[in-house]
Amino acid sequence: MTDKAIIKEIGRRLKSIRLRKNMTQKEVAEATGLSLNAVQTAERGASKMMTYVKILRVLNALDSLDNFLPEVNISPLALAKMAGKKRKRASGTRVKDA
Protein backbone atom coordinates (compact mmCIF):
# COMPACT_ATOMS: atom_id res chain seq x y z
CA MET A 1 0.00 0.00 0.00
CA THR A 2 1.12 3.54 -0.66
CA ASP A 3 1.37 6.09 2.15
CA LYS A 4 -1.82 7.79 0.95
CA ALA A 5 -3.66 4.48 0.83
CA ILE A 6 -2.62 3.71 4.41
CA ILE A 7 -3.84 7.11 5.62
CA LYS A 8 -7.17 6.63 3.84
CA GLU A 9 -7.50 3.18 5.42
CA ILE A 10 -6.97 4.67 8.90
CA GLY A 11 -9.78 7.15 8.21
CA ARG A 12 -12.04 4.40 6.87
CA ARG A 13 -11.49 2.28 9.97
CA LEU A 14 -12.13 5.25 12.25
CA LYS A 15 -15.44 5.82 10.46
CA SER A 16 -16.26 2.13 10.80
CA ILE A 17 -15.71 2.26 14.57
CA ARG A 18 -17.91 5.37 14.84
CA LEU A 19 -20.72 3.73 12.89
CA ARG A 20 -20.45 0.55 14.96
CA LYS A 21 -20.88 2.73 18.06
CA ASN A 22 -23.94 4.27 16.37
CA MET A 23 -22.66 7.84 16.67
CA THR A 24 -22.97 10.66 14.19
CA GLN A 25 -20.02 12.79 13.18
CA LYS A 26 -21.70 15.69 14.95
CA GLU A 27 -21.98 13.71 18.21
CA VAL A 28 -18.31 12.79 18.01
CA ALA A 29 -17.38 16.40 17.29
CA GLU A 30 -19.35 17.66 20.29
CA ALA A 31 -17.94 14.98 22.62
CA THR A 32 -14.34 15.68 21.57
CA GLY A 33 -14.59 19.45 21.37
CA LEU A 34 -13.51 19.26 17.74
CA SER A 35 -15.32 20.82 14.84
CA LEU A 36 -17.51 18.73 12.58
CA ASN A 37 -15.06 19.49 9.78
CA ALA A 38 -12.19 18.06 11.87
CA VAL A 39 -14.05 14.78 12.34
CA GLN A 40 -14.88 14.61 8.64
CA THR A 41 -11.26 15.32 7.75
CA ALA A 42 -10.06 12.57 10.10
CA GLU A 43 -12.40 10.09 8.46
CA ARG A 44 -10.94 11.02 5.09
CA GLY A 45 -7.50 10.22 6.50
CA ALA A 46 -6.09 13.72 6.43
CA SER A 47 -5.75 14.71 10.06
CA LYS A 48 -3.25 15.15 12.87
CA MET A 49 -2.52 12.35 15.31
CA MET A 50 -3.99 14.34 18.22
CA THR A 51 -7.34 14.44 16.41
CA TYR A 52 -7.31 10.66 15.98
CA VAL A 53 -6.49 10.18 19.67
CA LYS A 54 -9.36 12.43 20.75
CA ILE A 55 -11.82 10.61 18.50
CA LEU A 56 -10.60 7.17 19.58
CA ARG A 57 -10.98 8.21 23.22
CA VAL A 58 -14.61 9.26 22.71
CA LEU A 59 -15.31 6.02 20.85
CA ASN A 60 -13.73 4.00 23.70
CA ALA A 61 -11.29 2.56 21.18
CA LEU A 62 -7.92 3.76 22.47
CA ASP A 63 -6.88 0.15 22.94
CA SER A 64 -6.69 0.05 19.13
CA LEU A 65 -3.45 1.98 19.43
CA ASP A 66 -1.83 -1.05 21.07
CA ASN A 67 -2.39 -2.95 17.85
CA PHE A 68 -1.16 0.00 15.80
CA LEU A 69 2.00 0.63 17.81
CA PRO A 70 2.59 -2.17 20.29
CA GLU A 71 4.89 -1.40 23.18
CA VAL A 72 8.35 -2.85 22.68
CA ASN A 73 9.71 -4.49 25.78
CA ILE A 74 13.46 -4.68 26.11
CA SER A 75 14.85 -7.60 28.03
CA PRO A 76 16.82 -6.86 31.22
CA LEU A 77 19.89 -8.38 29.58
CA ALA A 78 19.63 -6.00 26.63
CA LEU A 79 19.14 -3.06 29.02
CA ALA A 80 22.28 -4.07 30.93
CA LYS A 81 24.29 -4.20 27.69
CA MET A 82 23.08 -0.72 26.73
CA ALA A 83 23.89 0.77 30.16
CA GLY A 84 26.50 3.46 29.88
CA LYS A 85 26.08 3.69 26.13
CA LYS A 86 23.11 6.07 26.10
CA ARG A 87 23.62 9.09 23.92
CA LYS A 88 23.08 12.34 25.71
CA ARG A 89 22.66 14.35 22.51
CA ALA A 90 23.16 14.10 18.80
CA SER A 91 26.16 15.73 17.28
CA GLY A 92 27.06 16.38 13.70
CA THR A 93 30.48 16.43 12.14
CA ARG A 94 32.61 19.24 13.41
CA VAL A 95 34.69 21.44 11.20
CA LYS A 96 38.05 22.35 12.73
CA ASP A 97 39.25 25.91 12.27
CA ALA A 98 42.55 26.07 10.40
DSSP file (Angstrom, degrees, kcal/mol; ACC not computed):
  #  RESIDUE AA STRUCTURE BP1 BP2  ACC     N-H-->O    O-->H-N    N-H-->O    O-->H-N    TCO  KAPPA ALPHA  PHI   PSI    X-CA   Y-CA   Z-CA
    1    1 A M              0   0    0      0, 0.0     2,-0.1     0, 0.0     0, 0.0   0.000 360.0 360.0 360.0 145.5    0.0    0.0    0.0
    2    2 A T     >  -     0   0    0      1,-0.1     4,-2.1     4,-0.0     5,-0.2  -0.360 360.0-104.9 -78.4 167.4    1.1    3.5   -0.7
    3    3 A D  H  > S+     0   0    0      1,-0.2     4,-2.2     2,-0.2     5,-0.2   0.918 122.9  50.0 -58.6 -44.4    1.4    6.1    2.1
    4    4 A K  H  > S+     0   0    0      1,-0.2     4,-2.4     2,-0.2    -1,-0.2   0.887 108.8  52.0 -63.3 -38.8   -1.8    7.8    0.9
    5    5 A A  H  > S+     0   0    0      2,-0.2     4,-2.0     1,-0.2    -1,-0.2   0.882 108.8  50.5 -65.9 -37.7   -3.7    4.5    0.8
    6    6 A I  H  X S+     0   0    0     -4,-2.1     4,-2.1     2,-0.2    -2,-0.2   0.928 110.4  49.3 -64.7 -45.2   -2.6    3.7    4.4
    7    7 A I  H  X S+     0   0    0     -4,-2.2     4,-2.0     1,-0.2    -2,-0.2   0.910 111.1  49.4 -61.3 -43.3   -3.8    7.1    5.6
    8    8 A K  H  X S+     0   0    0     -4,-2.4     4,-2.4     1,-0.2    -1,-0.2   0.882 108.8  53.5 -63.6 -37.3   -7.2    6.6    3.8
    9    9 A E  H  X S+     0   0    0     -4,-2.0     4,-2.4     2,-0.2    -1,-0.2   0.882 105.7  53.1 -65.6 -38.3   -7.5    3.2    5.4
   10   10 A I  H  X S+     0   0    0     -4,-2.1     4,-2.2     2,-0.2    -1,-0.2   0.935 111.2  46.8 -60.8 -45.8   -7.0    4.7    8.9
   11   11 A G  H  X S+     0   0    0     -4,-2.0     4,-2.2     1,-0.2    -2,-0.2   0.896 111.1  51.7 -62.3 -41.0   -9.8    7.1    8.2
   12   12 A R  H  X S+     0   0    0     -4,-2.4     4,-2.1     1,-0.2    -1,-0.2   0.902 111.0  47.4 -63.6 -41.2  -12.0    4.4    6.9
   13   13 A R  H  X S+     0   0    0     -4,-2.4     4,-2.3     2,-0.2    -1,-0.2   0.876 109.2  53.6 -69.1 -36.9  -11.5    2.3   10.0
   14   14 A L  H  X S+     0   0    0     -4,-2.2     4,-2.2     2,-0.2    -2,-0.2   0.922 110.0  48.0 -61.6 -43.6  -12.1    5.2   12.2
   15   15 A K  H  X S+     0   0    0     -4,-2.2     4,-2.7     1,-0.2    -2,-0.2   0.899 109.1  54.2 -62.3 -41.2  -15.4    5.8   10.5
   16   16 A S  H  X S+     0   0    0     -4,-2.1     4,-2.2     1,-0.2    -2,-0.2   0.900 108.2  48.6 -61.3 -41.9  -16.3    2.1   10.8
   17   17 A I  H  X S+     0   0    0     -4,-2.3     4,-1.8     2,-0.2    -1,-0.2   0.928 111.2  50.8 -63.0 -45.2  -15.7    2.3   14.6
   18   18 A R  H  <>S+     0   0    0     -4,-2.2     5,-1.9     1,-0.2     4,-0.2   0.921 111.7  46.7 -59.4 -45.4  -17.9    5.4   14.8
   19   19 A L  H ><5S+     0   0    0     -4,-2.7     3,-1.3     1,-0.2    -1,-0.2   0.879 109.0  54.4 -66.5 -37.1  -20.7    3.7   12.9
   20   20 A R  H 3<5S+     0   0    0     -4,-2.2    -1,-0.2     1,-0.3    -2,-0.2   0.838 108.0  50.4 -64.5 -31.6  -20.5    0.5   15.0
   21   21 A K  T 3<5S-     0   0    0     -4,-1.8    -1,-0.3    -5,-0.2    -2,-0.2   0.458 114.1-124.7 -82.8  -1.4  -20.9    2.7   18.1
   22   22 A N  T < 5 +     0   0    0     -3,-1.3     2,-0.4     1,-0.2    -3,-0.2   0.905  61.2 141.9  59.1  46.2  -23.9    4.3   16.4
   23   23 A M      < -     0   0    0     -5,-1.9    -1,-0.2     4,-0.0     2,-0.2  -0.912  46.4-131.4-117.5 145.1  -22.7    7.8   16.7
   24   24 A T     >  -     0   0    0     -2,-0.4     4,-2.1     1,-0.1     5,-0.2  -0.486  27.6-112.4 -84.8 163.2  -23.0   10.7   14.2
   25   25 A Q  H  > S+     0   0    0      1,-0.2     4,-2.6     2,-0.2     5,-0.2   0.881 120.2  54.8 -61.0 -37.1  -20.0   12.8   13.2
   26   26 A K  H  > S+     0   0    0      2,-0.2     4,-2.6     1,-0.2    -1,-0.2   0.904 106.2  50.2 -64.6 -41.6  -21.7   15.7   15.0
   27   27 A E  H  > S+     0   0    0      2,-0.2     4,-2.3     1,-0.2    -1,-0.2   0.903 112.2  47.7 -63.2 -40.7  -22.0   13.7   18.2
   28   28 A V  H  X S+     0   0    0     -4,-2.1     4,-2.1     2,-0.2     6,-0.3   0.918 111.1  51.4 -65.4 -42.7  -18.3   12.8   18.0
   29   29 A A  H  X>S+     0   0    0     -4,-2.6     4,-1.7     1,-0.2     5,-1.1   0.928 112.1  45.9 -60.2 -45.7  -17.4   16.4   17.3
   30   30 A E  H  <5S+     0   0    0     -4,-2.6    -1,-0.2     1,-0.2    -2,-0.2   0.899 113.1  49.6 -65.4 -40.6  -19.3   17.7   20.3
   31   31 A A  H  <5S+     0   0    0     -4,-2.3    -1,-0.2     1,-0.2    -2,-0.2   0.815 117.8  39.5 -69.6 -30.3  -17.9   15.0   22.6
   32   32 A T  H  <5S-     0   0    0     -4,-2.1    -1,-0.2    -5,-0.2    -2,-0.2   0.684 105.4-121.9 -91.3 -19.4  -14.3   15.7   21.6
   33   33 A G  T  <5S+     0   0    0     -4,-1.7     2,-0.2     1,-0.3    -3,-0.2   0.574  72.2 127.5  83.8   9.6  -14.6   19.5   21.4
   34   34 A L      < -     0   0    0     -5,-1.1    -1,-0.3    -6,-0.3    -2,-0.1  -0.526  65.3-101.4 -92.4 164.6  -13.5   19.3   17.7
   35   35 A S     >  -     0   0    0     -2,-0.2     4,-1.7     1,-0.1     5,-0.2  -0.453  28.0-115.1 -79.3 160.0  -15.3   20.8   14.8
   36   36 A L  H  > S+     0   0    0      1,-0.2     4,-2.4     2,-0.2     5,-0.2   0.892 119.2  56.5 -59.4 -39.6  -17.5   18.7   12.6
   37   37 A N  H  > S+     0   0    0      1,-0.2     4,-2.6     2,-0.2    -1,-0.2   0.869 103.0  54.3 -60.6 -38.2  -15.1   19.5    9.8
   38   38 A A  H  > S+     0   0    0      2,-0.2     4,-2.1     1,-0.2    -1,-0.2   0.892 109.4  47.2 -64.9 -39.6  -12.2   18.1   11.9
   39   39 A V  H  X S+     0   0    0     -4,-1.7     4,-2.0     2,-0.2    -2,-0.2   0.916 113.0  48.7 -67.1 -43.2  -14.1   14.8   12.3
   40   40 A Q  H  X S+     0   0    0     -4,-2.4     4,-0.9     1,-0.2    -2,-0.2   0.904 111.2  50.3 -63.1 -41.1  -14.9   14.6    8.6
   41   41 A T  H >X>S+     0   0    0     -4,-2.6     5,-2.0     1,-0.2     3,-0.5   0.897 108.5  52.4 -63.9 -41.1  -11.3   15.3    7.8
   42   42 A A  H ><5S+     0   0    0     -4,-2.1     3,-1.1     1,-0.2     5,-0.2   0.892 106.8  52.8 -62.2 -39.8  -10.1   12.6   10.1
   43   43 A E  H 3<5S+     0   0    0     -4,-2.0    -1,-0.2     1,-0.3    -2,-0.2   0.698 105.6  54.3 -72.1 -17.5  -12.4   10.1    8.5
   44   44 A R  H <<5S-     0   0    0     -4,-0.9    -1,-0.3    -3,-0.5    -2,-0.2   0.555 119.9-113.5 -86.1  -9.7  -10.9   11.0    5.1
   45   45 A G  T <<5S+     0   0    0     -3,-1.1    -3,-0.2    -4,-0.5    -2,-0.1   0.845  86.0 111.3  83.3  35.5   -7.5   10.2    6.5
   46   46 A A      < +     0   0    0     -5,-2.0     2,-0.3   -38,-0.1    -4,-0.1  -0.339  50.2 103.5-135.7  54.1   -6.1   13.7    6.4
   47   47 A S        -     0   0    0     -5,-0.2     2,-0.2    -6,-0.1    -8,-0.0  -0.787  69.6 -93.0-133.3 172.6   -5.8   14.7   10.1
   48   48 A K    >>  -     0   0    0     -2,-0.3     4,-1.5     1,-0.1     3,-0.6  -0.512  37.3-114.6 -83.8 155.7   -3.2   15.1   12.9
   49   49 A M  H 3> S+     0   0    0      1,-0.2     4,-2.3     2,-0.2     5,-0.2   0.858 114.5  60.5 -59.1 -37.6   -2.5   12.3   15.3
   50   50 A M  H 3> S+     0   0    0      1,-0.2     4,-2.3     2,-0.2    -1,-0.2   0.869 102.7  52.6 -60.2 -37.0   -4.0   14.3   18.2
   51   51 A T  H <> S+     0   0    0     -3,-0.6     4,-2.3     2,-0.2    -1,-0.2   0.923 108.8  49.3 -64.2 -44.5   -7.3   14.4   16.4
   52   52 A Y  H  X S+     0   0    0     -4,-1.5     4,-2.9     1,-0.2    -2,-0.2   0.903 110.3  51.1 -61.6 -41.2   -7.3   10.7   16.0
   53   53 A V  H  X S+     0   0    0     -4,-2.3     4,-2.3     2,-0.2    -1,-0.2   0.927 110.0  49.0 -63.1 -45.0   -6.5   10.2   19.7
   54   54 A K  H  X S+     0   0    0     -4,-2.3     4,-1.9     2,-0.2    -1,-0.2   0.916 114.1  45.7 -60.9 -43.5   -9.4   12.4   20.8
   55   55 A I  H  X S+     0   0    0     -4,-2.3     4,-2.0     1,-0.2    -2,-0.2   0.927 112.1  50.4 -67.5 -44.4  -11.8   10.6   18.5
   56   56 A L  H  <>S+     0   0    0     -4,-2.9     5,-3.2     1,-0.2     6,-0.4   0.870 108.7  53.9 -61.1 -36.2  -10.6    7.2   19.6
   57   57 A R  H ><5S+     0   0    0     -4,-2.3     3,-1.4    -5,-0.2    -1,-0.2   0.932 109.2  46.8 -63.6 -45.6  -11.0    8.2   23.2
   58   58 A V  H 3<5S+     0   0    0     -4,-1.9    -1,-0.2     1,-0.3    -2,-0.2   0.845 112.6  50.4 -65.0 -33.7  -14.6    9.3   22.7
   59   59 A L  T 3<5S-     0   0    0     -4,-2.0    -1,-0.3    -5,-0.2    -2,-0.2   0.362 111.7-122.1 -85.3   6.2  -15.3    6.0   20.9
   60   60 A N  T < 5S+     0   0    0     -3,-1.4    -3,-0.2    -5,-0.1    -2,-0.1   0.895  80.7 118.2  52.9  43.6  -13.7    4.0   23.7
   61   61 A A    > < +     0   0    0     -5,-3.2     3,-1.9    -6,-0.1     4,-0.3   0.060  19.7 118.2-127.0  23.5  -11.3    2.6   21.2
   62   62 A L  T >   +     0   0    0     -6,-0.4     3,-2.0     1,-0.3     4,-0.4   0.786  66.6  72.1 -63.4 -25.1   -7.9    3.8   22.5
   63   63 A D  T >> S+     0   0    0      1,-0.3     3,-1.0     2,-0.2     4,-0.7   0.701  80.6  75.7 -63.5 -15.7   -6.9    0.2   22.9
   64   64 A S  H <> S+     0   0    0     -3,-1.9     4,-1.6     1,-0.2     3,-0.5   0.776  82.5  67.2 -63.4 -25.7   -6.7    0.1   19.1
   65   65 A L  H <> S+     0   0    0     -3,-2.0     4,-3.4    -4,-0.3    -1,-0.2   0.806  89.6  63.2 -66.5 -28.1   -3.4    2.0   19.4
   66   66 A D  H <4 S+     0   0    0     -3,-1.0    -1,-0.2    -4,-0.4    -2,-0.2   0.868 106.3  44.4 -63.6 -34.9   -1.8   -1.1   21.1
   67   67 A N  H  < S+     0   0    0     -4,-0.7    -1,-0.2    -3,-0.5    -2,-0.2   0.848 115.6  48.5 -74.0 -34.1   -2.4   -2.9   17.8
   68   68 A F  H  < S+     0   0    0     -4,-1.6    -2,-0.2     1,-0.3    -3,-0.2   0.936 133.8   9.2 -71.3 -48.7   -1.2    0.0   15.8
   69   69 A L  S  < S-     0   0    0     -4,-3.4    -1,-0.3    -5,-0.1    -2,-0.2  -0.710  81.7-160.2-134.2  81.4    2.0    0.6   17.8
   70   70 A P        -     0   0    0      0, 0.0     2,-0.2     0, 0.0    -3,-0.1  -0.311  30.2-102.1 -65.1 146.4    2.6   -2.2   20.3
   71   71 A E        -     0   0    0      1,-0.1     2,-0.7    -5,-0.0    -5,-0.0  -0.482  32.3-136.3 -69.1 134.2    4.9   -1.4   23.2
   72   72 A V        -     0   0    0     -2,-0.2     2,-0.5    -3,-0.1    -1,-0.1  -0.837  15.2-154.5 -96.9 118.9    8.3   -2.9   22.7
   73   73 A N        -     0   0    0     -2,-0.7     2,-0.5     0, 0.0    -2,-0.0  -0.802   4.0-149.9 -95.0 131.0    9.7   -4.5   25.8
   74   74 A I        -     0   0    0     -2,-0.5     5,-0.0     1,-0.0    -2,-0.0  -0.843  21.9-117.6-100.3 134.0   13.5   -4.7   26.1
   75   75 A S     >  -     0   0    0     -2,-0.5     4,-2.3     1,-0.1     5,-0.2  -0.308  21.5-116.8 -67.3 152.7   14.8   -7.6   28.0
   76   76 A P  H  > S+     0   0    0      0, 0.0     4,-2.2     0, 0.0     5,-0.1   0.842 116.7  55.8 -58.0 -33.7   16.8   -6.9   31.2
   77   77 A L  H  > S+     0   0    0      2,-0.2     4,-1.9     1,-0.2     5,-0.1   0.918 107.8  47.0 -65.8 -43.0   19.9   -8.4   29.6
   78   78 A A  H  > S+     0   0    0      1,-0.2     4,-1.7     2,-0.2    -1,-0.2   0.882 111.2  52.3 -65.9 -37.9   19.6   -6.0   26.6
   79   79 A L  H  X S+     0   0    0     -4,-2.3     4,-1.0     1,-0.2    -2,-0.2   0.906 108.1  51.3 -62.9 -41.4   19.1   -3.1   29.0
   80   80 A A  H  < S+     0   0    0     -4,-2.2     3,-0.4     1,-0.2    -2,-0.2   0.884 108.8  51.0 -63.5 -39.1   22.3   -4.1   30.9
   81   81 A K  H  < S+     0   0    0     -4,-1.9    -1,-0.2     1,-0.2    -2,-0.2   0.846 111.3  48.2 -66.7 -33.3   24.3   -4.2   27.7
   82   82 A M  H >< S+     0   0    0     -4,-1.7     3,-2.4    -5,-0.1    -1,-0.2   0.648  84.0 117.3 -81.9 -15.0   23.1   -0.7   26.7
   83   83 A A  T 3< S+     0   0    0     -4,-1.0    -3,-0.0    -3,-0.4    -4,-0.0  -0.270  83.0  14.6 -57.5 133.6   23.9    0.8   30.2
   84   84 A G  T 3  S+     0   0    0      1,-0.0    -1,-0.3     3,-0.0    -2,-0.1   0.335 110.6  84.0  84.4  -7.3   26.5    3.5   29.9
   85   85 A K    <   +     0   0    0     -3,-2.4     2,-0.2     2,-0.1    -2,-0.2   0.269  56.0 127.8-108.9   9.4   26.1    3.7   26.1
   86   86 A K        -     0   0    0     -4,-0.2     2,-0.3     1,-0.1    -3,-0.0  -0.473  60.0-125.8 -71.0 134.0   23.1    6.1   26.1
   87   87 A R        -     0   0    0     -2,-0.2     3,-0.1     1,-0.2    -1,-0.1  -0.621  14.7-161.8 -78.9 136.1   23.6    9.1   23.9
   88   88 A K  S    S-     0   0    0      1,-0.3     2,-0.3    -2,-0.3    -1,-0.2   0.789  72.2 -12.7 -87.1 -31.1   23.1   12.3   25.7
   89   89 A R  S    S-     0   0    0      2,-0.0    -1,-0.3     0, 0.0     2,-0.3  -0.980  71.6-101.6-162.7 160.9   22.7   14.4   22.5
   90   90 A A        -     0   0    0     -2,-0.3     2,-0.4    -3,-0.1     0, 0.0  -0.662  35.5-169.0 -87.3 143.6   23.2   14.1   18.8
   91   91 A S        -     0   0    0     -2,-0.3     2,-0.1     3,-0.0     3,-0.1  -0.995   8.8-147.4-135.1 142.9   26.2   15.7   17.3
   92   92 A G        -     0   0    0     -2,-0.4     2,-0.2     1,-0.2     0, 0.0  -0.239  45.9 -66.1 -91.4-174.8   27.1   16.4   13.7
   93   93 A T        -     0   0    0     -2,-0.1     2,-0.4     1,-0.0    -1,-0.2  -0.546  53.5-134.9 -74.7 140.6   30.5   16.4   12.1
   94   94 A R        -     0   0    0     -2,-0.2     2,-0.6    -3,-0.1    -1,-0.0  -0.778   4.3-141.6-100.9 141.1   32.6   19.2   13.4
   95   95 A V        -     0   0    0     -2,-0.4     2,-0.3     0, 0.0    -2,-0.0  -0.892  18.5-139.4-101.8 122.3   34.7   21.4   11.2
   96   96 A K        -     0   0    0     -2,-0.6     2,-0.3     1,-0.1     0, 0.0  -0.618  18.2-119.7 -82.3 138.4   38.0   22.3   12.7
   97   97 A D              0   0    0     -2,-0.3    -1,-0.1     1,-0.1     0, 0.0  -0.563 360.0 360.0 -74.3 138.3   39.3   25.9   12.3
   98   98 A A              0   0    0     -2,-0.3    -1,-0.1     0, 0.0    -2,-0.0   0.450 360.0 360.0 -86.8 360.0   42.6   26.1   10.4
